[in-house]
Every structure is written in structure tokens, then in C-alpha cells.
């Protein structure tokens, strides 16, 4: 498929635009502008009021003013670097035009004494005299209409001026073809949005501040176009993944019933709902691609195990993958009692398995004797062969890329994939990042989980905290102590952790305090964790390496030092490491005073609620989308117009619109389908275009 002809003018070279030469075109690359289309999608961020006034007389200076003047006497500069001044009069008063390095032959031609002109520029007072230094515009009166009453101000880069951007965007606007509408007509009507060309013209010719707001109808419409193109791409990816032949896996329910009968509690409504959604997906002939989002302690393990049992009931196998050895072993511990209830064979495979032991496990796996395997990425190695893999469950999405999801799919012909994440993700972010997946959410806590008491305490009271730890340890309980994150360098983090470790060891006793940090060799880290897990050490001093998945029911206190330096979601994750046993637990957020207002607000949110989804939404509102995703989660697209902080709701509408459009017209062959294809080309969604041509 090649780019539709209607778009040729917008994707031509920049130099085909009037006033853009090779040099300017090269400079515009600094703003990621390489075609007229990119110019159109580079919107003005503010504007300048240049409406014509009678006089500068009553204006509060400094200000930008457009005024008609009569040119008076010229006073050329005295000496080098002096200013060339021209006395001018408007309808009510007089002022000066000032030029540095002004050439008199040029200025006499442009501003001849006695002539009338319209000038526009910034007027300031110097020694009581009003000066307009280097006017932005100097025009004969009959051409005054060329100055926009409200001038849009564009982002700039070296070698590109406002004048250049203004002229270039005007030229690009003349290239805009008449597009057929790609948005659902009902959506356009109910939102009262203008058509694409009108919207584009309006955003580049704002009449005032209101037109520059993200909430203006024209800007909202263009933001929606971007989000719709993104969601169509994800919907096509989802559709093409669904075209891949899967396997029909239908459970009998008898193993699941055995496990439920042995549970000391009933599953929550959210767990039952998720299990039913997964069972329905697995029974379809297409592949499952589902995200299971559960807050800390919402009971993802049970849901995952039921999914694995459906595979076993149908005569197949299941695998559960964790990013690290420690977490894989924890999954094994968590699943073991459930596997015993069901009477199924559960094994673990990690990088530790060597030689004959590994060969024996691989042989059992290939024969189908191992029904459920728990493993690390060692499972991806070529010699790991399943007899009949039906489902792969991946823990902690952001540690596993799409590539690994696909590699997992190759292990079993069309095996289903379930991705679990313990990080509650705000809805808008989830739609941007995982829009191709179906989502199940666990938003209820299983009964019997004790709430965690959260307290804010200043670092000045560290001695009290240490005394409290001593008392808790004397009762046989354990504590985590998380050290602050110092962004500058890991070396600084390290000294902070080591200092804290030494002080606690001195106060609480040799051998009672352990240490783990990111710089340690993995074997040492595992050993320190194992000692803590076994209860040999009472306090574990750590950098944030403990945030994901560690399960120590005996740990009842979590101290987070300099809590104000952490993200909300991260604090919530860390807090979830305690409160896993039957004793009451506490999380102490230690802050350095004075706390900033936002710091205070963030920590208060944490004290007020244990609902991870609410916390994630607050985090998104307070820190904004860009900060929240950081560089690590680069799966999220960058939009030129859409602002996900403020337009999260639009993303949800775009997703349902995209899915419906493809359900009604899978090949995009209807008139609206053809318009959507043009939109995908316009938005540079090459991925999507490839999917259509393959499909």
C-alpha cells in the first residue's frame, strides 16, 4: 500500500512552501518538522494581541501595541553601538522608535519623515520616555490588515523566527485537501466538533486566549483525531492477534472445585468475574491476550492458578513466568498449597537448574508429566519444550516486553497469554499502553486482610522510630527500612543505605539487621533476602529492590525514609509489602521537614486511602502523564496535540469508536473505512497500515 494521492501536498518537501529555503527547512528539523503536515500539527502555544489602537497614551507599559503613527525627525546613533532614534506621534502622544545597529539609508526608506505608517511592537518606558525598540511590524497604512489582530506564537528553534513559522504555517494551510470525515457522525454531532480542515484553520488563527486552550472545540477535535488513529492501530493489532489461530481450551471445572472447597475463604466478586472472563477467552478459538490488573493483595494468585487449572483440566499444560528467581520461588510457594488441593504436578525451572536435574525436568515437561511450570526467562531457552502448552502467564508486565510475550506464544501453538500487573494503572494510561489487550480488574480485597495503618513522621524523630522497631523485634516481628532514592547516582544511594545499615546495626545489635541494594551481586542479594525470609534478621535495610512481589507475612512495619522523594504509586507498592500476615501492620512515611505543599498532599493521599486505583489517578493528576510514565515505560506514544493529562476521557471514547468501526468494517472498505485509512496515513501510523495490508 502506498500513501494516498490526496496527501501528497502535505507530505511534500518543506522547501516547496513559499518562504522556506533549504537552510530554514534544515533548522525546522529541530522541531521535528520535515513536511507541511508536521507544520500543521505544530500548534501555537500562546498569542499576542495586536489589535490596532488609536494611541499608546492610556496603556499600562510595558505592553505590545499596534498603532498608527506619523514619522518625525531621525536622530542617527552617536558612536559605535549607540541607538538610532526616530521621533513619532500617534493620535494623542509622542514616543520613540529605537534601532540598535540601525542603517540610516534603510530606515529613511522604510520610515521617511512626514509619512504615515502602522507599527507594532513592545513599548517600554526608559527614563520616562516611551520607546518601541525594533518594532515587529512596520507597514504602510493600506497594508495594516496584514498584521493579525491576534497573532499566534509558535514554538521555535535556532534559525527559525516567529515570522518564518507564521508564513510557513499559512502556506501549509493552503495545501490542505478536503477530507472525508473519519469520526463517527454521532460523535461529531454530540460533541459539536468542526470538520478537520475547519479545526486546523481555527487553531492556527486564534481570536483570543480561549481558542488556545486544550478545551477549545477545534483543539479537542484534533486531539481526538490523534487518539483515534492510535486506538485504530491498537484495535487492528488486537484484531490481527485474534486472527492467529488459538486453541479451544475448555475446563471441566472439577479441579477448580477441589481448590475452592479447600480455601479458607470465598473468592471475591472481582476474582470470580476475572476467572469467568479468562475462562470465556480460553474457550474461544482465537488467542487470549488479557491484562489482569490487581491492586496489592487483591488475590491475583488465585485467579492465575484457576487459569492454569483450566489448561490442565483440558489436558494441557500451563506456565507462569516471573522476572526474577526470588519471585519465581515465591510464586511456587504461593501455588504449592493450591496445587496440592487440586492434585496437580507443579515444578519450577530457573537458571539454577543444571545438568542431570535440568535434563530430567525437561524430559518430564516434554512428556506432559509436569502440568504446571513456574519459571524465570530460562523458560524461553530453545531446549525447553512443552507437550501441550495452553496458557502462559506473565507477571509484572513492564519487566516483560511485547517481544517476550510473542516468544512465549511460540512455545505453544497459539497458547493464550495472560499478563498480570500489581501496579494499578490509571485508565487513560492503560488505554494508551495496553489498548490492544482486554483488561480484567481486581478492585476488591479478599476478606480478612487487615488494613495497614499509615503514619507521617518527621526524620527528626528517628530515635523514636528505632525504639519502636526494637520493641516490635522483641515480639518476634520483622521490619523493612527503605532508604531514600537519591537521583544523582547509585553510588550516593549506596552510601545512604550503608550508613543507615551501620547505624541500625549499632543500635539494634549485630546480626539482627540485613542489607540489600541494587549494586550487590545477585547471589548475595538472594542470600540476604533468604535470611530475612527465614526470620534470621529482624530488619532489612533496602533500596527499592524490594518493591515487587516479596512476601514475608511476619513483616509488620515498613519504614520509608524521605518518603516525599518517591512517586505515589511506588510508595503504595512498598506499603503493600507489609500486612500480609494476621498481625496489624504499620507503614511509617518519614519526611524531611519542611514539606512542600504538593509533598504534603501526596503523602496525605496515601494516609487517606489504600485503593491503588484512586492513588494512581491522583498521581496522574498531580504529576502529569509525562512524569508518571518516565522513560522506562516507553510503550506510550507521544502525541503532538492530545494532552493525556487533561483529555483522558477522550481516549476511552476513541477506543470504543475504534473497536466499533473495525467490528462494523474489518477491512476498512466502506466510505468511512476509506477515510480512516487516510487518517492513519496522515498520522504516520505505518504499523497500522502494515496490519491492514497484511490482513
PANUKE-589887 format. One record per residue (C-alpha): x negated, y, z negated; residue in one letter. Coordinates in steps of 0.02 Angstrom, whole numbers, padded with zeros to 5 digits, always signed. Each point is the difference from the previous one (the first is absolute). Last residue first. Example, Ala and Ser with C-alpha at 12.3 -4.5 7.8 and 13.67 -1.06 7.14 Angstrom:
-00684-00053-00357s+00069-00172-00033a
//
This chain:
+00245-00428-00348x-00179+00029+00059x+00049+00164+00084x+00102+00053-00149x-00139-00048-00124x-00130+00095+00103x+00110+00154-00004x+00015-00016-00188x-00189-00005-00026x-00020+00146+00119x+00105+00112-00113x-00070+00161+00073x+00150+00102-00059x+00049+00049+00179x-00022-00179+00058x+00114-00063-00139x+00126+00140+00036x+00003-00049+00185x+00040-00180-00050x+00138+00068-00113x+00077+00091+00150x+00002-00165+00098x+00087-00084-00148x+00128+00142-00004x+00039-00035+00184x+00004-00189-00036x-00156-00108+00031x-00081+00011-00171x-00034-00188+00009x+00085-00038-00168x+00151+00115+00034x+00130-00006-00138x-00118-00080-00129x-00139+00116+00059x+00103+00158-00026x+00064-00068-00167x-00176-00030-00065x-00057+00172+00054x+00151+00091-00074x-00018-00097-00164x-00184+00047-00011x+00025+00180+00054x+00133+00026-00135x-00121-00069-00131x-00141+00112+00062x+00112+00154-00004x+00025-00020-00187x-00187+00017-00033x+00000+00172+00079x-00082+00104-00134x-00154-00100-00046x+00008-00092+00166x-00033+00158+00099x+00038-00031+00183x-00090+00117+00120x-00170-00072+00044x+00026-00170-00081x-00141-00106-00068x+00044-00184-00006x-00013-00106-00158x-00106-00157+00012x-00144+00105-00066x+00036-00058-00175x-00175+00018-00068x-00017+00180+00058x+00122+00069-00125x+00181-00055+00005x+00054+00109-00143x-00106+00148+00046x+00073+00016+00175x+00179-00031-00056x+00011+00135-00131x-00067+00006-00176x+00152+00049-00100x+00142-00062+00110x-00090-00163+00042x-00045-00030-00183x+00181+00030-00048x+00055-00130+00129x-00131-00123-00065x+00055+00025-00180x+00183-00030+00045x-00052-00159+00091x-00108-00057-00145x+00141+00014-00127x-00087+00003-00168x+00063+00173-00041x-00023+00151-00115x-00182-00021-00051x-00052-00017+00181x+00097+00154+00050x-00081+00094-00146x-00174-00047+00066x+00040+00079+00167x+00076+00157-00076x-00149+00031-00114x-00121-00017+00144x+00110+00115+00103x-00005+00132-00135x-00186-00019-00027x-00055-00091-00158x-00111+00095-00122x-00049-00122-00060x-00082-00161+00057x+00127-00138+00015x+00018-00170-00079x+00151-00099+00062x+00028-00135-00131x+00101-00149+00061x+00083-00102-00137x+00064-00178-00011x+00129-00091-00107x-00042-00186-00013x+00081-00136+00108x-00130+00000+00138x-00019+00098+00161x+00019+00172-00077x-00174+00051+00059x-00069+00001+00178x+00152+00101+00057x-00079+00157-00073x-00136-00014+00131x+00126-00007+00142x+00095+00151-00068x-00162+00097-00017x-00042-00043+00181x+00170+00057+00061x-00020+00164-00094x-00172+00036+00073x-00144+00010-00123x-00097+00153-00061x+00132+00045-00131x-00029-00167-00087x-00168+00063-00063x-00020-00166-00095x+00131-00133+00026x+00025-00106-00156x+00106-00156+00028x+00054-00093-00155x+00092-00165-00013x-00117-00128+00081x+00054-00176-00053x+00100-00030+00160x-00155+00022+00107x+00049+00007+00184x-00110+00093+00124x+00103+00041+00154x-00076+00160+00063x-00068+00137-00110x-00150-00085-00076x-00132+00073+00114x+00050+00173-00061x-00160+00027-00100x-00005-00116-00149x-00030-00019-00186x+00078-00163-00060x+00037-00006-00185x+00025-00157-00106x-00131-00112+00078x+00011-00191-00020x+00186-00001+00041x-00015-00125+00143x+00059+00134+00122x-00130+00120-00068x-00138-00128+00022x+00067-00040+00176x+00000+00184+00047x-00182+00017-00053x-00045-00158+00097x+00094+00056+00155x-00091+00168-00004x-00167-00087-00022x+00036-00113+00150x+00058+00147+00106x-00165+00095-00025x+00041+00158-00097x+00011+00169+00087x+00191+00012-00010x+00010-00010-00188x+00034-00126-00138x-00050+00014-00183x+00035-00106-00155x+00020+00048-00183x+00011-00116-00152x-00176-00071+00022x-00081+00134-00108x+00120+00092-00113x+00141+00124+00010x-00093+00163-00026x-00166-00036+00087x+00087-00100+00137x+00123+00141+00026x-00141+00127+00018x-00103-00110+00115x+00149-00041+00114x+00048+00184+00011x-00176+00045+00054x-00001-00144+00126x+00166+00052+00077x-00053+00182+00018x-00170-00054+00067x+00088-00106+00130x+00120+00132+00055x-00149+00115+00027x-00086-00131+00107x+00161-00027+00098x-00013+00177+00059x+00086+00167+00007x+00177-00061-00031x-00019-00032-00186x+00134-00125-00046x+00027-00002-00185x-00028-00159-00099x+00136-00129-00031x+00001-00078-00173x+00099-00162-00006x+00052-00075-00166x+00020-00169-00085x+00103-00067-00146x-00062-00111-00143x+00076+00104-00140x-00176+00065-00037x-00008+00055+00182x+00153+00112-00028x-00078+00078-00155x-00165+00034+00090x+00093+00076+00147x+00090+00122-00116x-00167+00057-00074x-00064+00027+00178x+00152+00106+00042x-00021+00105-00157x-00181+00032+00046x+00050+00053+00176x+00112+00141-00063x-00088+00139+00097x+00039-00100+00158x+00181+00064-00016x+00142-00125-00016x+00150-00036+00110x+00103-00154-00049x+00082-00139+00099x+00095-00139-00089x+00018-00150+00115x+00175-00072+00014x+00015-00182-00053x+00038-00124+00137x+00142-00111-00063x+00108+00008+00154x-00088+00005+00171x-00026+00180+00058x+00105+00064+00143x-00057+00089+00159x-00062-00145+00103x+00006+00065+00178x+00010-00101+00160x-00063+00085+00159x+00007-00051+00182x-00161+00042+00090x-00035+00109+00152x+00027+00158-00102x-00141-00051-00117x-00102+00160-00002x+00119+00138+00047x+00151-00084-00077x-00095-00041-00160x-00059+00181-00009x+00178+00065+00015x+00063-00125-00129x-00129+00042-00132x-00115-00150-00027x+00007-00100-00161x-00171-00081-00011x+00017-00182-00050x-00007-00056+00181x+00049-00166+00074x-00010-00046+00185x+00104-00145+00064x-00049-00080+00165x+00092-00141+00088x-00099-00131+00096x+00010+00008+00189x-00118-00144+00031x-00093-00007-00164x-00177+00060-00025x+00024+00130+00137x+00123+00099-00107x-00134+00021-00133x-00115+00077+00130x+00143+00119+00044x+00022+00058-00179x-00190+00015-00010x+00000+00120+00147x+00144+00101-00075x-00117+00043-00141x-00009-00080-00172x-00059+00104-00148x+00144+00120+00030x+00129-00140-00010x-00030-00063-00176x+00041-00186+00008x+00024-00090+00165x+00123-00144+00011x-00019-00120+00146x+00147-00110+00047x+00033-00156+00103x-00169-00086+00011x+00017-00178+00065x-00155-00111-00013x-00110+00146-00049x-00178+00026+00062x-00140+00094-00089x-00155-00033+00106x+00018+00168+00089x-00013+00108-00155x+00153+00106-00039x+00035-00090-00165x-00165+00068-00069x+00097+00165-00001x+00051-00047-00177x+00108-00150-00041x+00155-00082-00070x+00059-00155+00093x+00172-00080-00015x+00043-00173+00066x-00170-00082-00014x+00027-00177+00066x+00036+00068+00175x-00134-00107+00081x-00096+00158+00055x+00011+00071-00177x-00062-00163-00077x-00147-00001+00121x-00041+00182-00040x+00005-00035-00187x-00117-00151+00017x-00121+00102+00107x-00004+00139-00131x-00040-00123-00139x-00132-00084+00108x-00097+00159+00031x+00056+00167-00067x+00155+00084-00076x-00054+00165-00074x+00053+00098+00154x+00179-00036-00049x+00128-00139+00022x+00132-00035-00133x+00122-00146-00012x+00185-00030-00035x+00087-00169+00024x+00188+00010-00034x+00101-00067-00147x+00120+00147-00008x-00023+00030-00186x-00187-00033+00018x-00011+00125+00144x+00084+00132-00109x-00125-00034-00141x-00145+00016+00125x+00062+00156+00090x-00061+00130-00126x-00165-00090-00030x-00031-00018+00188x+00048+00180+00029x-00127+00045-00133x-00134-00103+00084x+00034+00092+00165x-00006+00165-00093x-00173-00037-00073x-00064-00064+00169x+00051+00160+00087x+00117+00062+00138x+00137-00129-00033x+00078-00120+00123x+00147-00117-00026x+00019-00148+00117x+00153-00106+00039x+00024-00176+00069x+00137-00091+00096x+00133-00133-00030x+00148+00120-00005x+00001-00010-00190x-00185+00051+00003x+00034+00157+00104x+00149+00048-00111x-00116-00031-00149x-00124+00133+00062x+00143+00127+00009x+00053-00049-00177x-00180+00027-00056x-00005+00175+00074x+00162+00049-00087x-00064-00068-00167x-00166+00091+00017x+00083+00165+00045x+00076+00015-00173x+00030+00185-00028x-00152+00014-00114x-00082+00145+00091x+00121+00058+00134x+00043-00111+00143x-00010+00027+00186x+00019-00157+00104x-00043+00041+00181x+00070-00115+00133x-00060-00062+00170x+00100-00160+00028x-00026-00084+00167x+00147-00042+00112x+00099-00163-00001x+00094+00059-00155x+00004-00105-00159x-00154+00090-00068x+00086+00169+00012x+00157-00063-00091x-00108-00075-00139x-00095+00164-00016x+00159+00103-00016x+00072-00124-00127x-00159+00004-00105x+00002+00192+00003x+00181+00007-00059x-00029-00128-00137x-00151+00099-00061x+00098+00164+00001x+00143-00080-00096x-00124-00056-00133x-00048-00184-00019x+00069-00085-00156x-00114-00030-00149x-00103-00141-00078x-00022-00074+00174x+00010-00190+00006x+00168-00010+00090x-00059+00131+00125x-00151-00107+00044x+00106-00157+00028x+00126+00100+00105x-00141+00064+00111x-00057-00179+00031x+00180-00048+00049x+00035+00149+00112x+00002-00097+00163x-00112+00128+00084x+00016+00050+00181x-00153+00046+00100x+00037+00036+00183x-00170+00035+00073x-00055+00158+00085x-00015+00037+00185x-00070+00171+00029x+00149+00105+00056x+00015+00065-00177x-00175+00072+00010x+00053+00088+00161x+00153+00072-00087x-00101+00059-00150x-00130+00081+00112x+00141+00080+00100x+00078+00064-00163x-00170+00070-00053x-00020+00092+00165x+00181+00061-00007x-00038+00061-00177x-00149+00104+00058x+00097+00073+00148x+00145+00041-00118x-00117+00083-00125x-00074+00113+00134x+00170+00046+00074x+00064+00030-00177x-00137+00128-00031x+00054+00086+00162x+00182+00009-00059x-00050+00061-00172x-00105+00138+00079x+00146+00060+00108x+00127-00009-00141x-00109+00098-00121x-00045-00103-00155x-00188-00004+00034x+00007+00189-00015x-00070+00106+00142x+00172+00055+00062x+00043+00068-00172x-00154+00114+00002x+00062+00099+00150x+00052-00003+00182x-00110-00150+00041x-00054-00019+00182x-00104-00160+00000x+00126-00094-00108x+00145+00060+00109x-00074-00057+00167x-00035-00174-00069x+00176-00013-00072x+00077+00056+00165x-00103-00129+00096x+00045-00142-00121x+00187+00037-00009x+00064+00099-00151x+00050-00090-00161x+00173+00017-00077x-00038-00142-00124x+00170-00082+00032x-00008+00026+00188x-00181-00055+00024x+00029-00156-00107x+00158-00044+00096x-00095+00020+00165x-00134-00128-00054x-00167+00082+00039x-00082-00031+00169x+00080+00145+00096x-00050+00014+00184x-00149+00116+00022x-00004+00160+00102x-00186+00027+00032x-00112+00114-00104x-00140+00076+00103x+00057+00181-00035x-00026-00035-00186x-00184-00040+00034x-00028+00175+00070x+00080+00080-00153x-00108-00115-00110x-00158+00057+00093x+00042+00185-00016x+00031-00010-00187x-00150-00112-00030x-00116+00116+00096x+00066+00154-00089x-00018-00085-00169x-00184-00034+00040x-00091-00163+00044x-00192-00007-00004x-00011-00081-00172x+00168-00075-00051x+00172+00074-00024x+00169-00047-00076x+00135+00106+00080x+00086+00162-00053x+00168+00036+00085x+00034+00184+00037x+00167+00074-00050x+00053+00146+00110x-00109-00079+00136x-00113+00129+00084x+00032-00007+00188x+00151+00116-00023x-00122+00145-00026x-00043-00006+00187x+00090+00164+00042x-00089+00088-00144x-00175-00041+00068x-00080-00133-00113x-00129-00016-00140x+00018-00163-00100x-00100-00076-00143x-00061+00173-00054x-00186+00005-00049x+00013+00092-00167x+00164+00093-00030x-00047+00133-00127x+00109+00102-00120x-00102+00135-00089x-00002+00009-00191x-00182-00049-00014x+00036-00154+00105x+00184-00055+00009x+00043-00153+00104x+00100-00033+00161x-00006-00172+00080x+00040-00005+00184x+00119+00050+00139x-00019+00145+00121x+00126+00072+00124x-00072+00137+00111x+00034+00180+00051x-00139+00097+00088x-00072+00168-00055x-00177-00063-00023x-00032-00158+00103x+00018-00163-00099x-00046-00145+00114x-00116+00099+00117x-00074+00109-00137x-00027-00157-00104x-00095-00089+00139x-00116+00148+00039x-00023+00033-00187x-00061-00175-00045x+00053-00049-00178x-00132-00091-00105x+00125+00018-00143x+00170+00068+00051x+00118+00102-00110x+00173+00066+00047x+00041+00146-00115x+00160+00067-00078x+00132+00135+00030x+00177+00023-00062x+00185+00003+00047x+00032-00058+00179x-00174-00078+00018x-00164+00096+00016x-00175-00060+00047x-00180+00052-00042x-00126-00120+00079x-00153-00058-00097x-00159-00091+00056x-00082-00075-00155x-00185-00002-00040x-00111-00152+00031x-00136+00103+00083x+00008+00189-00016x+00154+00111+00001x+00147-00091+00079x+00108+00091+00128x+00140+00116-00062x+00144-00009+00124x+00137+00134-00011x+00186-00039+00010x+00102-00147+00069x+00189+00009-00023x+00067-00152-00091x+00139-00130+00007x-00008-00122-00149x-00026-00183-00042x-00054-00025-00181x-00093-00135-00099x-00009+00054-00181x-00122+00070-00129x+00094+00106-00044x+00181+00025-00057x+00088+00073+00152x+00083+00170-00018x-00101+00101+00128x-00062-00136+00120x+00123+00070+00128x+00139-00037+00122x-00014-00190-00016x-00013-00138+00132x+00025-00177-00069x-00169-00087-00023x+00045-00111-00147x-00139-00128-00011x+00032-00188-00004x-00050-00155-00096x-00049-00181+00038x+00019+00003+00189x+00027-00175+00072x-00128-00109+00087x+00115-00126+00085x+00019+00111+00153x-00189+00017+00014x-00018-00189-00008x+00117-00018+00151x-00104+00126+00099x-00144-00126-00016x-00159-00023-00104x+00046+00082-00165x-00077-00090-00151x-00027+00171-00083x-00188-00009+00032x+00041-00057+00178x+00062+00178+00024x-00183+00053+00012x-00026-00107+00157x+00156+00072+00083x-00063+00175-00045x-00166-00033+00087x+00079-00084+00154x+00119+00148+00025x+00174+00025-00070x+00083+00163+00056x+00133-00081+00109x+00018-00185-00038x-00081-00125+00121x-00153+00008-00112x+00094-00099-00132x-00006-00152+00115x+00170-00078+00041x+00099-00099-00130x+00147+00121-00012x+00012+00022+00190x-00005-00191+00027x+00143-00036-00123x+00142-00013+00128x-00111-00120+00098x+00019-00137-00129x-00166-00062-00074x-00047-00172+00067x+00064-00172-00041x
//
